[in-house]
């Protein structure tokens, strides 16, 4: 269940952050509903994840996977194009999440 909760927390973060970007600096208030709901889901399920996974590991996975998907959503829907150093940094984040999941003894296997 821990990884299902983590998946749902990541989905909530992605929805909340995408909606936050859609507010365009709070010029549009309608997406705030998505911000509040998305982050509520994210933090509720992240709290459930912490029952079975160390905080640092859970947060690293949650934020790392979220960063990659938010970058992809920014590219596809908000015309935001990361440059080569940004893509390299994202690749390092993905590599870090993979290393933690495959080799750390603190992660549930």
Buried (B, 14 or more C-beta within 10 A) or exposed (E): EBBEBBBBBBBBBBBBBBBBBBBEEEEEEEBBEBBEBBBEBBBEBBEBBBEEBBEEBBBBBBBBBBBBBBBBBBEEEEEBEBEEEEEEEBEEBBEEBEEBBEEEEEBEE
